[in-house]
């Protein structure tokens, strides 16, 4: 008698590579890609892997099925209401967000459907975001008695203080055009154009020197957390080392000589 077949368990984060772009897809479509503890583990591992992969120039994060992400899996949280589980879950979530900022490659959010709570946090935590016209965003935890504290960190660093406060305190949805106006996303396009718009934005960074992009991303976030004087001190140091490096010497030289730069990308 044949043994019963083991059920096929799909990864909760899929990775697809092509042309220097690594696409990470949250893959719980039946749950609209709600973030479980297992998904966090896989997302952390995927980000660590792409961050250390020299073949990857740009990272894209998207969601399978009908939505980007509705946030954490509330059923899992309710079923495991202990300080160890809940505290550990949110610490791991914060580590994922910090990893997104720390890896050298720019990350683009590919947003469709809803992006709420921690899903909105992921959009805000990505360096860039492209949304389809029907996408909607919210930090809606307050509606369930759960203030979106961790999403608030990322959202308040993307949109103005009063708009972030409004999102966090009301839990109301904003549409894609409002998200664009408020600075949460970079582009809004028809659904059929979403992939092309993401690819076009990624392509604008593909022909720039890898080291300059990595140093620029690191500087951008470092200076945001400093006062004005310290930010300029850091900027002066970064741009000095950049100008004296091979990439700027070649790029500036090519500009002066009216030719295309020959970078080792």
Order of alpha helices (4+ residues) and beta strands (2+ residues): beta-beta-alpha-beta-alpha-alpha-beta-beta-alpha-beta-beta-alpha-alpha-beta-alpha-beta-alpha-alpha-alpha-alpha
